[in-house]
Amino acid sequence: MQELRKFVAPEFVFGRDAVSLTGRYAVNFGARKPLIVTDPGVLAAGHVDTVVRMLEAEGLPSAVFSGVQANPRDSQVADGMRYYADNGCDVIIAVGGGSPMDCAKTIGIATTNSQDALEFEGVDNVSVPGPPLICVPTTAGTSADVSQFAIINSAAQRRKFAIISKTMVPDVALIDPEMTLTMPPYLTACTGMDAMVHAIEAVVSTASSRITDLHALEAIRIIRKALPLAIADPENADFREKMMFASMEAGLAFSNASLGAVHAMAHSIGGYFDLPHGECNAILLEYIVGYNFRAAPARYRQVARQLGIKTEWLSDDDLARALVEDLRAFRESVGIRARFDKSGVTPEEIRNLARHAIVDPCMITNPRTPTQSELEELYASVL
C-alpha cells in the first residue's frame, strides 16, 4: 500500500489567453491596488503592460515594482516590502520567471509576518500566509507558479536559501503559453533544463509517490521532444505550449516530492558565483546522476525509458553510463556547453560550497546521502 502522502497545488488556469483573467481574479481576491512584481526584461517585453490593462479594465490601479534581478536578493525583498506598504497595496501579482515569482512570494510573507526573508529559511517556518498572490509566468521551467518553494540569495553570505511552505503556494497561476514567445533561445534552454531536472529529481526523490510520478515522468517525455523544437522554432506556439505544460507538470511533481543533490549544489554554486540557476542545474545533472545511480537504479531506469533509451538488455552499470552520456549529449544539443571553469577557485571555496549544499533542504530527499568530502569531490570534478 502506498505510504501516506500530501499533495498541494494552486488553482491554475492553463492555456492561450489565460493572462486575460488577471483582473477578474484580482477583483475576486478583493484587491483595491495590486502590486505587480517583475524584472526589467519582462517590463521591456511588454508583458506588464498587458497585465496593467487587464487590471484597468476592472477599474483597478496598480503599482509596479521592477527591482528584481536574476537570483533575487534578500535586499530586493526588503525593497519590495517597502514599496508594497508605501503604495497601499493589498494583492500581489508576479509577472515573470522564477526570480520575480520567488521574490513576490517572499515579499508577501515578509510583509504579513514583519520579518526578514532569511528568518523563513527551511521547511514550514512561515507563521502567517502572505496576501493573495497571482502568478503569471513568462518562462517555461522554473515552475514557481505552482510550487511551495521560493529561493532567495543572501548577498552578504553569498549563498541561496530555500523557503519551503504550503503558504508559498500561489492562490492562482495563470499559465499562458503565449507569454513565453519572447524568450530568447538560451533562456529557453536553461529554463527547459531546469524543468527537466525538476522532473528527474522528483522521480528519484525519497519522497516520490505514484501521484508525483505521473507528472514527473510525463514531463521528462515531453521536454525531451519539445525543448529542441522550441529552441529551433521559438515562435511556434505549439512547441511553447508543450514546454509550458511540461514545466507545470514538473512543478507539481517536485513541489510535492521535493528535489535532490543537483538543486542543493546548484543553489550553493549559483549563490556564490551569481550564475543562472537553470545553467547550473544542467551542468551538474550528469555528474549527480552518475553519483546517485547505484542508490536508485530502478527509478533511474524509469527516467531512461522516458528519455527514449532502450533499457531492456542493459545491466545497471551499462545503463548508468548510457544515461549519463545521454544527458550530457542532450544538454549540449540544446546549447548549454558551458562549464563553470572558475579559474582560481580555491580548495577553501570548494569546502564552503559543499558546506552550504550539504545542509540545503533539497539534499534531504536525495536518494544517496553524500558526505562533505564527496560533495567536495563532485564540485572539484565539475569546476
N, C-alpha and C positions, 0 to 999 in steps of 0.2 A: 504494500500500500504506500502511496506517495506520502512523503513527510509533509507536515503542516507548512504551508507557505502563504505569505501575504503578497498581494499584487496591488500596487497603486498606480493610477494613471489619471491624467486630467480629462476633462471633457475636451474633445477636439473635433474640429471640422476640417476635413481633408478634401481638397480639390480646387479646380480652377475658380477664381474669384472669391475664395474664402475670405480674403482680406476685406471684402466689401461689408462683412458683418462686424467689423471692428466697432463702429459707432453704436450699433444695436446692442452689442454685449456690454459696452461701457455704460450705456443707459440702464441696462438690466442690473448692473452692479451698483447703481445709484450714483454714478460719477457726476460731479459738478465741474471738475477741472482735472483731467488726467495728465500725468507726467509721462512723456514719451522718452524712453531711454534708448539711445542709439550711438553710432560712431560716425566720424566724418565721412568715411567711404560710403556708408549706407545713405547718409544725408545727401551726398553728391549724386548718388544714383537715382534720387527722386522718390524712393520708397516712403520716406517720412511724409513728403508732400501728399502722397496718396492717402496715408492714414489720417493726416490732418483734415483733408477734405471729407473723409468719412465721418469724422467727429463733428465737423462744422455742419454737415447735413442733418445731424441730430441736435443742433443748437449748442454744441459743447465747445468751449475754448480749450486750449491745451498749452502746456509748456514743454519745450524740447530741451532735454539735457543730452548733449552730444559729446561730452568729455570722457568718452570711453575709448581705450586703445586695446590692441591685442594683448592678451594676458592681463586682464583688468586688475588694477592695483587697489589695495585697501584704501588708499588716499582718494581714489576716484569714487569709491563707495561713499566715503565721508562727504565729498563734494556733492554727490547726488542727493544725499540726505538733506543737506542744507538747501539745495535747490528745490527739493520737494516741499520742504517747510516754508521757504521764502515765498513760493508761488501758490501756497494754499492748496496743494494737490491732494487727491483722495483715492485715486486709482492709478496703477502703473501699467503702461503698455510698452513692452520691449519689442523693438523693431531691429532685427539684425541677426548676426550669427551668435555663436556661443558666448562671445565676450559681452555684448550688450545684454543678453538674456541672463547670464550669470551675475552681472553687475546689478541688473534690475531686481533680481530675486533678493540679492543681499541688501540693496538699498531698502527694500521693503521690510525685511525682518530687523535690520539695524534701526530703522525708524520706529517701529512699534515697540521694540524692546529697549530703545535708548542705550544701545551697546555698540562697542567697536566690533567690526567684522571679525577680527581674529578670535573674539570670545566665543564664536559659534563653531569653531573648528571641531571636526569629528562627527560622530553619529548621534542624532537626537538631542542636540544641545540648543534647540530653539524653543523657548517657552511660549511665546505669543506669535501666531501667524502674522505675516505681513498684510498689507492692504490687498484688495483684489488685483490680480495680475493676469494680463492678457499677453500672450506671446505670439508674435508674427515673425516666424523665421525667414531669413533671406538666404540661408545656405543649407545644403543638404549633407548633414554629417554629425554635427555636434549633439543634436537631439536634446538640447537643454529645454526645449519647448514641451517635452513630455516626461522629463526626469525629475527625480528628487535630489539631484546633485547641483552644486554650484562650486566652481573652482576660482579662487581669488589669489592674487600674487601679493605676498608681503615684500614690498620693495626693500624695507630695512633689513630683512632676514634673507633676501634673495632666494625665496622659496615659495612654492604654491601650497595652499592649504585647501582641503576639501571640507565643504559643509554638506552634510547628508541628513535630510529630514523630510518627512512627508509634508511638512509645512512649506517646503521649497517647490512642490509640485504646482505648476501654474493652475489658475482657475479655469482657463480655457486656452487652447492652442489653435490658432487659425492658420492651417498649413496649406499654403497656396503655392503650388509648384512654379507658377509664373514669376514669383518673386525671386527665383534663382537664376533667371535667364541672363542677368547682368554679371554673374560670377565669372571671373577670368579663369583660364584653364588650370593654372597651378593651384589656385584656391579650390577649384572643383576637385582636383586630385587629392589635395591634403584633407579636405573635409570628407571626401568619399572614403579615403583610407581610415580616417578616424571612425567612421561608421562601421567599416569592416572590422576594425579592432574591437569596437564595442561588441559586435556580434560574436566574434570568435572568443573573446574573453568571457562573455556571458555563457557560452556553451560549456566551457571547461571550468567555470566557476564552481566552487564547492557549495554555492547556494543556488545552483541552477535547478530548474524544475521542468516538468512537461509543458507548463504554460509558457515559461520563458524560452524554452527550446523551439516552440512553434514559431515565435517571432524571430529568434536569432538565426536559425537555420535558413529560413526563407530570406532573411536579409542578406546573408552570405551569398546565396544563389543569385539574387537579383544584382547585387553590387558587382559580382564577378563579370556579369554580362553587360550591365548598363554603364558602369563607370567609364570604360574606354570609349564607349559610344558618346556619352555626354561630353567628354573632353574633345573628341574629334568633331562633333557637330553640336556646339554649345547652344545654338538657337532652336534645337529640336525639342519641342515641348514634351513629346512622348518620353524621350530619354530623361529629361529633367524630372518628369513626374515619377518615373520608376526609381530614380535616385532619392527623391523626396520620400517616397513610400518606404524604401529600404531604410532610410535614416530613421523614420518614425518607428519601424519595426525593431530596429536595433536598439533604439532608445527605450522602448517599452521593455525589452529584454534586460538590458544592463541596469536600468533603474531598479529592477526587482531582483536580479541575480547578482548585482554588483560586478566588479571588474577584476583586475589582477595585476601582475607584475609589470606588464607593459605600461599601463597607466601610472602606476606608482613611480616607476623610473622616469617616465616622460614628465610627470609633474615636477620631479626634482630637477631634472636637467633643463627643462623648459623654463622653470622659475629662476634657476641660477644664471642661465645664459640668455634669457628672454628670447626663446626660439618659438616658432609656430608649433602649436600643440599637435596638429594633425601630422606634420612632418616628423616630429619626434616619435609619435606612435608608429608611423610607417617604417622608420629606420630601425626601431627597436624590435618590431614584431617577430622577424625571423629568428633573432637571437633568443628571444624568450620562448618561442615555440620549441626550438631545439633544446633549451634547458628544461622546459616543463614536460616534454612529451612522455617520458617514462612514468610520470605520475598520473597521466590520464590518457593512455593510448586509445581506449575505446572512444572517448569523447573527441579526440583529435581525428580519429578515423571518420567520424560523422562530419566534421569540418571538411576533411579532404574530399569526401563524396560531393558535398555541396559546391566545392571548387571545381569539380569535374575530373578529379584524379581517380583513375581506376585502381581501387584498393583491394580487389578480391584476392589476388595472389601475392600480395606484398606482406612480408614479415613486418613486425613493428619497427625494427631497425631500418629496413628499406623504406617503409612509409614515412618515418621521421625525416629521412634525408630527402625524399621526394617532396614532402610538404614544405620543408624549409626552402628548397630550391624553387618550388612553385611560387611561394610568397615573395621571394626575392625577385623573381622574374616579373611577377605581376606589378610589384612596386615600381620597378624600373620601366615597365611598359606604360605606366600612366604618368611618367615624367619625374618621379621622385628618385633621383640618382645621387642626391647629396649625402654626404656623411657628416658627422658632427665635426670631426677633424679640427678640434680646437687646439692649435699649436700652443705648446707651453702649458697645457693642463698638468697640474702637479699632482703627485700622489695624495697630498692633503685635500685637494679639491675633490678627487675621486672618493676619498673617505667621507667627505661631507655630503656628496651626492648620495652615496649608499646609506649614510646615516639618516638622511631625510626620507629616502624611499622606503626603508625597512619599516618605518612607523606610519606610512601613508595608509589610510583606511582601505584603499583598494587592494593592498597586499594581503589583507585578512582572508580573502576568498580565492587567492591564487592556489592552484592545485598542488603546488610544491612550495614548501616553506624554506626560503633561502636564508642563508647566514649572511652576516655583514661581509665576510670575506668573499663569498660567492657573488654578491652584488658588486663588490669592487672589481672582481674579475670580469663580470659582464660589462660593466662600464668601460673598463680598460680595453676590452676587445672591440667595443663599438667606437670608442674615441680614438 
